Amino acid sequence: MDAAAIPAPGPFGSPSGLPVSSDFAALRQKLETYLRPEDVEKVEAAYHFSASAHEGQLRISGDPYISHPVAVADIVSDWHLDAQALIAALLHDVMEDTHISKQEIVDRFGRTAAELVDGLSKLDKIEFRSHEEAQAENFRKMLLAMASDLRVILIKLADRLHNMRTLQCIRSAKRRRIASETLEIYAPIANRLGLNNLYRELQELAFEHKYPLRYRVLSRAIKAARGNRREVVGKVLQGIEERLPQWGITAEVQGREKHLFGIYRKMAEKRLSFSQVLDIYGFRVIVRDVPSCYLAIGALHSMYKPVPGKFKDYLSIPKANGYQSLHTTLIGPFGTPVEVQVRTAEMHHIAETGVASHWLYKEDEKTLTELQQKTHSWLQSLLELQSASGGATEFLEHVKIDLFPGEVYVFTPQGRILSLPKGSTPVDFAYAVHTDIGNRCVACRVNGDLMPLRTELHNGDQIEIITAAHANPNPAWLAYVRTGKARAQIRHFLKGAQQEESVVLGERLLNQALRPHGLTLGQISTFAWERFLRDRSMRSKKEVFADIGLGRRLPVIVARRVAQAQDLESGRPNVIKPKPAGAILIRGSEGIAVQLARCCQPIPGDPIIGMIRKGQGLEVHLHDCAVVAKLRGDRGRWVDVEWETGEDRVFDVTIRVLTRNTRGVLAKVASAISEEDCNIQNVSMDNEQGIYTAINLVLQVRDRMHLAKVMRGVRRVQEVVRIGRLKGDVRS
């Protein structure tokens, strides 16, 4: 809309004499309770500006469009956000839906409000190849906006809440899609920021629109059950209110019905019918201070028997979103389980409205509590995840892990508590402490004992990470890490390492491919390289080498083109000289760019051949490997390779030993292997008709001669019937 169409501004940019809707009048009354009068005037000016900009626009429901921004501002006012955030809430759609520019908002309401509106506008959808990609990209933008200024995400959450409240006007397929997105993304973010009321309402509304039939059936069942269970609730409430004063505790006691979505999720996860879900009512006891919390639990446990294992102390160890409370489950009247939460009034306020909404958009970190700093650190870690992730979809995958944690609390050697997702390992712990510790991690101690890095951590474990200066992340870690940060940092490191190794490998492969042309890389002139790079729109030789090493370009084709460029520069005819290309030497320790094929497990001494695999680099196979036989026709991808002598390292190889099924035979085989200075990496056994046992062993050997010695040693065991080498890893 043209700026001239907006009425002339009065004080603070507000149009003079315009009527105010009843919705905004109610909002203004709320704002006057916590904002200065001049700030309230600025917010009203933004209301008139937005109403004029959206004049004539209607929502799908038929309501004037301005009703939506006012409702969003009303929701954020419940969190006592400042005037700039309220202005942004009222203007959050003007840049997208009207002709108002960012500069006009800067001129009228200041740069801060304009930046918030701009941040919200950037979260809007653009065209993508798929809905999943669009969802991932918008999620990435949203979390990055949250990391830079939390007010952006708070307004966006309020926007989503009002849209969910008015979703019934949209067609059913779109309703279900928006409801799914709300359950997967917006509700978990609200939970992570401690906005419990918002979290619960988003879940309830999403449940109603995603599964309307289930919602109606469950809602009717709960209404029917209310009458039957009213006696239990009344009895428990009266009992608690009488018992606490006897212990000298002043408390407010609330009985509440659990949310529909929570009951539905419990039924789905535990495969229960509604009649089997007994604890649909919970009780909340709000006391004066922390000692009273523990005293109240004692009073409750003296009144009803507690259910073993159902006491949780979130006072000493708060949840990551700042939630603090004591939880206990009691066996109430008629054998009904009763869940009780005990907390202080301040904890109750934080549990309902969230710690984040009041302080995170302020810049003074010195005034933040330890709890607030933890949330602040999480928001900042989103920026790290973004830089380490390969794209929006990968970023979404990493952060979703952190949004659905089911937490476990562990200790550093200094006694500091860290919260990690359930199922986390020492590698997750190492990255949670610091990225460098994660990257240099080689071993760990759990409660003082050396343990494997894939060990699952439990509440109360004390973890010590052992590092080495030259250690690097292991690709195998990706199979068992749980945190988004650990996964992103490992992938980021491996991509960088693969790129460097691919450059070295690509240089070797191109040099080999140039030999039949009578050339070496050192003989290619700068002019020839520049011509080759210009014709293919590439930036550098390094990029060419990396593409060859990663299998994106075939070395024989690149060599031919480079040779042609060199011949043009030198003026000589392009004649291929018959000269042997030579083989690439394989040490077996090259890293990510050169891999030994798991399908045939070559070891030094075996005849081998190399295959360039697109995006993966050089893969080394046995000459008689089945994969090689299938792809023999694609000669451009095959490379001559040879083992480099004198390398002191071990290689995995699999053998199969058929033995008589007698007591202690595995110990005898293992002893024979150990006598030949060989390590057993993995063992699996198959029982064949009860008479014989087949033992599959993954061994670590130096070369083919070492393997032959090991197999001779095993063959000497009396119970061994047959022994042979398997082409492939039994673990894969």
C-alpha positions in Angstrom: 0.0 0.0 0.0 1.3 3.5 -0.8 2.4 5.5 2.2 0.3 8.4 1.1 -2.8 6.3 1.7 -2.0 6.1 5.4 -3.5 9.0 7.5 -1.2 11.7 8.7 0.6 10.8 11.9 -0.1 12.5 15.3 2.3 12.3 18.3 4.8 9.3 18.0 3.5 8.7 14.5 -0.1 7.8 15.5 -2.9 8.9 13.1 -5.1 11.5 14.9 -8.7 10.9 15.6 -9.0 7.3 14.3 -11.4 4.9 16.1 -9.9 2.1 18.2 -11.3 -1.5 18.0 -12.6 -3.1 21.2 -9.9 -5.7 20.9 -7.1 -3.1 20.9 -8.8 -1.2 23.7 -8.6 -4.3 25.9 -4.9 -4.7 24.9 -4.2 -1.1 25.7 -5.6 -1.6 29.2 -3.3 -4.6 29.7 -0.2 -2.7 28.4 -0.9 0.2 30.8 -0.2 -2.2 33.7 3.5 -2.6 32.8 4.5 -0.1 30.1 5.3 3.6 30.4 2.6 5.9 28.9 4.9 7.0 26.1 5.5 3.4 25.1 1.8 2.7 25.1 1.3 5.6 22.7 4.0 4.2 20.4 2.2 0.8 20.4 -1.1 2.5 19.6 0.5 4.4 16.7 1.7 1.0 15.4 -1.9 -0.3 15.7 -3.3 2.6 13.6 -0.4 2.2 11.0 -1.1 -1.5 10.7 -4.9 -1.0 10.5 -4.5 1.5 7.7 -2.0 -0.8 5.8 -4.3 -3.8 6.0 -7.5 -1.8 5.3 -9.9 -3.8 3.1 -8.1 -7.1 3.7 -10.0 -10.0 5.3 -8.9 -13.3 6.9 -10.3 -16.6 5.5 -12.8 -16.5 8.4 -14.2 -13.1 7.1 -12.8 -11.1 10.0 -10.9 -7.9 9.3 -7.2 -8.8 8.9 -6.1 -6.3 11.7 -7.8 -8.7 14.2 -4.9 -11.1 13.7 -2.0 -8.7 14.5 -3.9 -7.4 17.5 -4.4 -11.0 18.8 -0.7 -11.7 18.3 0.2 -8.6 20.2 -2.2 -9.6 23.0 -0.5 -13.0 23.3 3.0 -11.5 23.6 1.8 -8.9 26.1 1.1 -11.8 28.4 4.9 -12.3 28.5 5.5 -8.6 29.3 7.6 -8.0 26.2 8.8 -4.5 25.5 7.2 -1.8 23.3 9.5 -2.7 20.3 8.3 -6.3 20.3 4.6 -5.2 20.5 5.1 -2.8 17.6 6.7 -5.7 15.6 3.8 -8.0 16.5 1.3 -5.4 15.2 3.3 -4.8 12.0 4.6 -8.4 11.4 2.6 -8.9 8.2 2.8 -5.4 6.6 6.0 -6.0 4.7 4.7 -9.2 3.3 1.0 -8.3 2.6 1.2 -4.6 1.7 3.6 -2.2 -0.1 5.1 -0.9 3.1 8.9 -1.0 3.0 11.4 -1.7 5.8 12.7 1.9 5.5 9.2 3.3 6.2 9.0 1.2 9.4 12.5 2.5 10.4 11.5 6.1 9.8 8.3 5.8 11.9 9.1 3.3 14.6 12.9 3.0 14.8 15.5 0.4 13.5 14.9 -2.1 16.3 11.2 -2.6 15.5 12.0 -2.7 11.8 14.7 -5.4 12.2 12.2 -7.5 14.2 9.5 -7.1 11.5 12.2 -7.9 8.8 13.3 -11.0 10.7 9.7 -12.2 10.9 9.1 -11.5 7.2 12.2 -13.6 6.3 10.6 -16.6 7.9 7.9 -16.7 5.3 7.7 -19.4 2.7 9.5 -19.3 -0.6 9.3 -21.8 -3.4 11.1 -25.2 -2.8 11.2 -28.5 -4.6 9.4 -30.3 -1.8 7.4 -29.5 1.3 10.0 -31.2 3.5 12.7 -28.9 2.1 10.6 -25.8 2.6 9.8 -26.9 6.2 13.5 -27.5 6.9 14.6 -24.2 5.4 12.0 -22.2 7.4 12.9 -24.1 10.5 16.6 -23.1 10.0 15.7 -19.5 9.5 13.5 -19.5 12.5 16.1 -20.9 14.9 18.8 -18.6 13.5 16.5 -15.6 14.1 15.9 -16.9 17.6 19.6 -17.1 18.3 20.1 -13.5 17.3 17.0 -12.0 18.9 14.6 -14.2 20.9 11.7 -11.7 20.4 11.5 -12.8 16.7 10.6 -16.4 17.7 8.3 -15.3 20.6 6.2 -13.3 18.1 6.3 -16.1 15.6 5.1 -18.6 18.3 2.3 -16.2 19.2 1.4 -15.9 15.5 1.3 -19.7 15.2 -0.9 -19.9 18.3 -3.5 -17.5 17.0 -3.5 -19.2 13.6 -4.0 -22.6 15.4 -7.0 -21.1 17.4 -8.6 -20.0 14.1 -7.7 -23.0 12.0 -11.2 -24.4 11.5 -11.8 -22.1 8.5 -9.1 -23.9 6.4 -9.6 -27.0 4.4 -9.0 -30.3 6.2 -5.8 -31.4 4.3 -4.0 -28.1 5.0 -5.3 -28.2 8.6 -3.6 -31.6 9.2 -0.4 -30.4 7.6 -0.2 -27.3 9.7 -1.1 -29.3 12.8 1.7 -31.8 12.1 4.2 -29.0 11.7 3.0 -27.5 15.0 3.6 -30.8 16.8 7.0 -31.4 15.2 8.5 -27.9 15.4 6.6 -25.1 17.2 5.4 -27.0 20.3 8.9 -28.4 21.0 10.5 -25.0 20.7 7.9 -23.5 23.1 8.8 -26.3 25.5 12.5 -25.8 25.1 12.0 -22.1 26.0 10.0 -23.0 29.1 6.7 -21.5 27.7 4.6 -24.3 29.3 1.1 -22.8 28.8 1.9 -22.1 25.1 3.4 -25.6 24.7 0.3 -27.3 26.1 -2.2 -25.2 24.1 -0.3 -25.8 20.8 -0.3 -29.5 21.5 -4.0 -29.6 22.3 -5.0 -27.6 19.2 -2.7 -29.6 16.9 -4.1 -32.8 18.3 -7.7 -31.6 17.7 -6.9 -30.7 14.0 -4.6 -33.6 13.1 -6.8 -36.3 14.6 -10.3 -34.8 14.9 -12.1 -38.2 15.4 -9.6 -39.4 18.1 -9.9 -36.0 19.8 -13.7 -36.1 20.0 -13.8 -39.7 21.2 -11.2 -39.1 24.0 -12.9 -35.8 24.9 -16.2 -37.6 25.4 -14.6 -40.4 27.4 -13.0 -37.9 29.8 -16.3 -36.0 30.3 -18.0 -39.3 31.1 -15.2 -40.2 33.6 -15.3 -36.9 35.4 -18.4 -38.0 37.4 -16.9 -41.3 38.3 -13.6 -39.9 39.5 -14.9 -36.7 41.2 -15.1 -38.5 44.5 -11.4 -39.5 44.3 -10.3 -36.0 43.3 -12.3 -34.4 46.1 -11.0 -36.9 48.7 -7.3 -36.3 47.7 -7.7 -32.5 47.6 -9.3 -32.5 51.0 -6.7 -34.9 52.4 -3.8 -32.8 51.2 -5.3 -29.5 52.4 -5.8 -31.0 55.9 -2.4 -32.8 56.2 0.0 -29.9 55.1 -1.0 -27.5 57.9 -0.5 -30.3 60.5 3.2 -30.3 59.3 3.4 -26.5 59.6 3.2 -25.9 55.8 1.3 -23.1 54.2 0.4 -24.0 50.7 -2.0 -23.5 47.8 -3.3 -26.8 46.5 -4.7 -27.2 42.9 -6.4 -30.2 41.3 -6.2 -30.4 37.5 -7.2 -32.6 34.7 -4.4 -33.7 32.5 -4.3 -32.5 28.9 -5.9 -34.6 26.2 -2.8 -34.9 24.1 -0.8 -36.1 27.1 -3.3 -38.8 27.8 -3.5 -39.8 24.1 0.3 -40.0 23.9 0.5 -42.1 27.0 -2.2 -44.5 25.5 -0.3 -44.7 22.2 3.2 -45.2 23.7 2.1 -47.8 26.3 -0.6 -49.4 24.2 -3.3 -48.7 26.8 -7.1 -48.3 26.5 -8.6 -45.2 28.1 -10.0 -47.3 31.0 -6.4 -48.4 31.8 -5.1 -44.8 32.1 -5.8 -44.2 35.8 -3.9 -41.0 36.5 -5.8 -38.5 34.3 -5.9 -36.1 37.3 -2.9 -34.4 38.8 -2.3 -32.1 41.8 -0.1 -29.1 42.3 1.1 -27.9 45.7 2.6 -24.4 45.7 4.6 -23.5 48.9 6.7 -20.6 50.1 10.3 -21.8 49.8 12.5 -24.7 48.8 12.7 -26.4 52.3 8.9 -26.4 52.4 8.9 -28.3 49.0 10.9 -31.3 50.6 8.8 -31.1 53.8 5.6 -31.2 51.8 6.8 -34.4 50.0 7.4 -35.9 53.4 3.9 -35.0 54.5 2.4 -36.5 51.3 4.4 -39.7 51.6 3.1 -40.1 55.2 -0.4 -39.7 53.9 -0.4 -42.0 50.9 2.2 -44.7 49.8 4.6 -43.5 47.1 5.1 -45.5 44.0 8.8 -46.7 44.0 10.9 -45.1 41.3 8.4 -42.4 40.6 10.0 -39.6 42.7 11.8 -37.0 40.6 13.8 -34.1 41.9 13.9 -31.3 39.4 14.8 -28.8 42.1 18.4 -29.8 42.6 18.8 -30.6 38.8 16.4 -28.4 36.8 15.3 -29.4 33.3 17.2 -27.7 30.4 14.3 -25.3 29.8 14.4 -24.0 33.4 11.6 -26.1 34.9 11.9 -26.8 38.6 9.6 -29.0 40.7 9.4 -32.1 42.8 7.3 -34.9 41.3 5.9 -37.9 43.1 3.2 -40.5 42.3 1.1 -41.8 45.2 -1.4 -44.6 45.6 -4.5 -42.7 46.5 -8.0 -43.7 47.5 -9.4 -46.9 45.9 -5.9 -47.8 44.7 -5.9 -44.9 42.1 -2.4 -43.5 41.2 -2.2 -39.8 41.9 0.6 -37.5 40.5 1.6 -34.5 42.7 4.0 -31.7 41.8 5.4 -29.5 44.5 7.1 -26.2 43.8 7.5 -22.6 45.0 5.4 -19.7 43.6 8.5 -18.4 41.7 9.1 -21.9 40.2 5.4 -22.1 39.3 5.6 -18.7 37.4 8.7 -19.9 35.5 7.0 -23.3 34.7 3.9 -21.5 33.2 5.5 -18.6 31.4 9.1 -19.6 30.8 12.4 -18.0 31.8 13.3 -17.1 28.3 10.5 -14.6 27.6 11.7 -12.0 30.2 15.4 -11.6 29.6 17.0 -13.2 26.6 16.5 -10.3 24.3 18.5 -8.2 26.7 22.3 -8.0 26.1 23.6 -7.8 29.7 24.8 -11.4 30.3 26.2 -10.5 33.8 22.7 -10.3 35.2 21.7 -13.7 34.0 21.3 -16.6 36.3 23.1 -19.9 35.6 19.8 -21.3 34.4 19.2 -18.5 32.0 22.8 -18.8 30.7 22.2 -22.4 29.9 19.3 -21.5 27.6 21.3 -18.6 26.2 24.2 -21.0 25.4 21.7 -23.3 23.6 20.5 -20.5 21.4 24.1 -19.5 20.6 24.9 -23.2 19.8 22.3 -23.0 17.0 24.8 -20.7 15.2 27.5 -23.3 15.5 25.2 -26.0 14.3 24.2 -23.9 11.3 27.9 -23.4 10.3 28.7 -27.1 10.7 25.6 -28.5 9.0 25.6 -29.3 5.3 22.1 -27.8 4.6 18.7 -27.0 5.9 17.5 -30.6 6.1 20.6 -31.7 8.0 20.3 -28.7 10.3 16.6 -29.7 11.0 17.7 -33.3 11.8 20.4 -32.1 14.2 18.2 -29.7 16.1 15.2 -32.0 16.4 17.4 -34.4 18.3 17.9 -31.6 20.9 14.2 -30.7 21.0 13.1 -34.2 22.0 15.6 -35.2 24.6 14.2 -37.2 27.5 17.2 -36.0 29.5 20.0 -37.7 31.5 22.1 -35.7 34.0 25.8 -36.4 34.3 28.8 -34.8 36.1 32.1 -33.5 34.9 35.2 -34.4 37.1 34.8 -30.9 38.7 31.2 -31.7 39.7 29.5 -29.5 37.2 26.2 -31.0 35.9 25.5 -31.4 32.2 22.1 -32.3 30.7 22.2 -34.6 27.7 19.5 -36.4 25.7 18.7 -39.9 26.8 20.9 -42.5 25.1 23.9 -40.1 25.0 27.5 -41.4 25.0 30.8 -40.1 26.3 31.4 -38.6 22.8 28.2 -36.5 23.2 29.5 -35.4 26.6 32.9 -34.5 25.1 31.3 -32.2 22.5 29.0 -30.7 25.1 32.0 -29.6 27.1 33.9 -28.2 24.1 34.2 -28.9 20.4 38.0 -29.3 20.6 37.6 -31.9 23.4 35.2 -33.8 21.2 37.5 -33.7 18.2 40.5 -34.9 20.2 38.7 -37.6 22.3 40.3 -41.0 22.3 39.0 -42.7 25.5 36.9 -42.1 28.6 36.4 -43.0 32.2 32.9 -43.4 33.5 32.7 -43.4 37.3 36.5 -43.9 37.4 36.5 -47.0 35.1 37.8 -47.1 31.5 34.8 -47.7 29.3 34.2 -47.8 25.5 33.2 -44.5 23.9 29.9 -46.0 22.8 28.8 -46.6 26.4 25.3 -45.2 27.1 25.3 -42.7 30.0 23.0 -42.8 33.0 21.8 -40.3 35.6 24.6 -39.5 38.0 27.5 -40.8 36.0 30.8 -38.9 36.3 32.6 -38.7 33.0 36.3 -38.0 32.3 37.4 -37.6 28.7 40.9 -38.6 27.7 42.3 -36.6 24.7 45.3 -36.9 22.4 46.8 -34.0 20.5 46.8 -35.6 17.1 43.5 -37.5 17.4 40.6 -36.9 15.0 36.9 -37.7 15.0 36.0 -41.3 14.0 33.3 -41.8 11.3 32.0 -44.7 13.4 30.9 -42.2 16.1 28.0 -41.1 13.9 26.4 -44.5 14.6 25.9 -43.8 18.3 26.1 -40.1 19.1 22.7 -38.5 20.1 23.2 -34.8 20.3 22.8 -32.5 17.4 26.1 -30.7 18.2 28.2 -33.9 18.2 26.7 -35.2 15.0 27.1 -31.8 13.2 30.7 -31.3 14.4 31.8 -34.9 13.4 30.3 -34.5 10.0 31.8 -31.1 9.5 35.3 -32.4 10.4 35.0 -35.5 8.2 33.9 -33.3 5.2 36.9 -31.1 5.7 39.3 -34.0 6.1 37.8 -35.8 3.1 38.3 -32.6 1.0 42.0 -32.3 1.9 42.7 -36.0 1.4 40.7 -36.0 -1.9 43.0 -33.2 -3.2 46.1 -35.3 -2.5 44.5 -38.4 -4.0 43.2 -36.5 -7.1 46.7 -35.1 -7.7 48.2 -38.7 -7.7 45.5 -40.0 -9.9 45.8 -37.2 -12.5 49.6 -37.6 -12.5 49.1 -41.3 -13.2 46.6 -40.6 -16.0 48.9 -38.0 -17.7 51.8 -40.6 -18.2 50.3 -42.2 -21.4 50.4 -38.7 -22.8 54.1 -38.3 -22.1 53.5 -35.7 -19.4 53.6 -35.2 -15.7 51.8 -32.5 -13.6 55.1 -30.6 -13.3 55.3 -30.2 -17.1 51.8 -28.6 -17.4 52.2 -24.8 -18.0 50.3 -22.1 -16.1 48.7 -21.1 -19.5 47.4 -24.7 -20.1 45.9 -24.8 -16.6 44.3 -21.4 -17.0 42.8 -22.5 -20.4 41.5 -25.7 -18.9 40.0 -24.0 -15.8 38.4 -21.2 -17.9 36.7 -23.6 -20.3 35.1 -25.5 -17.4 34.3 -22.5 -15.2 36.5 -23.8 -12.3 38.4 -21.7 -9.8 41.6 -23.6 -9.1 43.7 -26.7 -9.7 42.8 -27.7 -6.1 39.2 -27.9 -7.1 40.0 -30.2 -10.0 42.1 -32.5 -7.8 39.3 -32.7 -5.2 36.7 -33.5 -7.9 38.9 -36.3 -9.2 39.7 -37.6 -5.7 36.0 -37.7 -4.9 35.1 -39.4 -8.1 33.2 -36.5 -9.6 35.5 -36.3 -12.6 37.4 -39.2 -14.2 41.2 -38.7 -14.2 41.6 -40.2 -17.8 39.2 -37.5 -19.2 40.8 -34.7 -17.3 44.2 -35.8 -18.3 43.2 -35.9 -22.0 41.8 -32.3 -21.8 44.8 -31.0 -19.9 47.1 -32.6 -22.4 45.2 -31.0 -25.3 45.5 -27.6 -23.6 49.3 -28.2 -23.1 49.7 -29.3 -26.8 47.9 -26.1 -28.0 50.2 -24.0 -25.8 53.4 -25.7 -27.0 52.3 -26.0 -30.6 53.1 -29.8 -30.8 50.6 -32.3 -32.3 48.4 -34.1 -29.8 49.8 -37.6 -30.1 49.5 -40.2 -27.2 52.9 -41.7 -26.4 52.8 -45.3 -25.4 54.2 -45.0 -21.9 53.1 -47.1 -18.8 50.9 -45.2 -16.5 52.2 -46.8 -13.3 50.2 -47.8 -10.3 48.9 -45.8 -7.3 50.6 -47.1 -4.1 48.2 -48.0 -1.3 49.3 -47.8 2.3 45.9 -48.6 3.8 46.2 -45.6 6.1 45.2 -42.8 3.7 42.0 -42.1 5.6 38.6 -41.1 4.2 39.5 -40.5 0.5 41.0 -44.1 0.1 38.9 -46.9 1.5 39.3 -50.6 1.6 36.2 -52.2 0.3 34.1 -54.0 3.1 32.6 -56.4 0.5 36.0 -58.2 0.0 38.3 -56.9 2.8 41.7 -56.7 0.9 44.9 -56.9 2.9 48.5 -56.4 1.9 49.7 -59.3 -0.3 46.3 -59.6 -2.0 46.1 -58.7 -5.8 44.0 -55.5 -5.8 42.4 -53.0 -8.1 41.0 -49.5 -7.4 37.6 -48.1 -8.3 36.7 -44.4 -8.3 33.3 -44.0 -6.7 31.4 -40.8 -7.2 31.4 -38.6 -4.0 33.4 -41.2 -2.1 36.9 -41.3 -3.5 39.0 -44.4 -4.3 37.8 -47.8 -3.1 40.3 -50.7 -3.2 38.9 -54.2 -4.1 40.3 -57.7 -4.5 40.9 -58.6 -8.2 38.3 -61.4 -8.0 35.7 -59.4 -6.0 32.2 -59.9 -7.2 31.7 -56.1 -7.4 34.6 -55.8 -9.7 33.3 -58.5 -12.0 29.9 -56.7 -12.4 31.5 -53.3 -13.2 34.5 -54.4 -15.4 33.0 -52.7 -18.5 33.3 -49.2 -16.9 37.0 -49.0 -17.5 37.2 -45.2 -16.9 36.5 -45.7 -13.2 39.2 -48.4 -12.7 42.7 -47.5 -11.5 45.9 -49.7 -11.2 46.9 -49.8 -7.5 49.6 -51.7 -5.6 50.4 -52.2 -1.9 53.2 -50.0 -0.5 55.7 -52.1 1.4 56.9 -51.4 5.0 53.6 -50.1 6.4 53.2 -51.1 10.0 49.5 -51.3 10.6 46.7 -53.9 10.9 43.8 -54.7 8.6 40.4 -56.3 9.3 39.8 -59.7 7.7 37.1 -62.3 8.3 37.6 -66.0 8.7 35.0 -68.8 9.2 36.0 -71.8 11.4 33.8 -74.9 11.5 34.4 -76.9 14.7 32.9 -79.8 16.5 30.4 -78.6 19.1 32.3 -79.3 22.3 32.8 -77.5 25.5 35.6 -74.9 25.5 36.2 -74.9 21.7 35.9 -71.1 21.4 38.5 -70.6 24.1 41.0 -73.0 22.3 40.4 -71.2 18.9 40.9 -67.8 20.6 44.1 -69.0 22.3 45.5 -70.2 19.0 44.8 -66.8 17.4 46.4 -65.0 20.3 49.6 -67.1 20.1 50.1 -65.7 16.6 50.1 -62.1 17.8 46.6 -61.4 16.3 43.7 -59.5 17.8 40.0 -60.6 17.6 37.8 -57.7 16.7 34.4 -59.5 16.6 33.0 -62.9 17.1 29.6 -64.5 16.0 28.5 -68.1 16.0 26.1 -70.3 14.1 24.9 -73.7 15.3 24.8 -76.2 12.4 22.5 -79.2 13.1 23.8 -79.4 16.7 26.9 -81.4 15.8 29.1 -78.5 14.5 29.5 -74.8 15.3 30.5 -72.2 12.7 32.5 -69.4 14.3 32.9 -66.2 12.3 35.8 -64.1 13.5 36.9 -60.6 12.4 40.7 -60.6 12.9 43.3 -57.8 12.7 46.3 -58.9 10.7 49.3 -57.2 9.2 49.2 -58.9 5.8 48.4 -62.0 3.9 51.4 -63.9 5.3 50.3 -63.1 8.9 46.8 -64.3 8.1 48.3 -67.6 6.7 50.2 -68.1 10.0 47.1 -67.5 12.1 45.0 -69.9 10.0 47.7 -72.6 10.3 47.7 -72.1 14.1 43.9 -72.5 14.3 43.9 -75.5 12.0 46.1 -77.3 14.6 43.2 -77.2 17.1 41.9 -80.8 17.3 38.2 -79.8 17.2 38.6 -77.7 14.0 37.0 -79.4 11.0 37.4 -76.6 8.3 38.7 -73.1 8.1 38.5 -70.5 5.3 38.6 -66.8 4.6 35.3 -65.0 4.1 35.1 -62.2 1.5 33.2 -59.6 3.5 32.7 -58.3 7.1 30.2 -60.3 9.1 29.3 -57.1 11.0 28.2 -55.3 7.9 
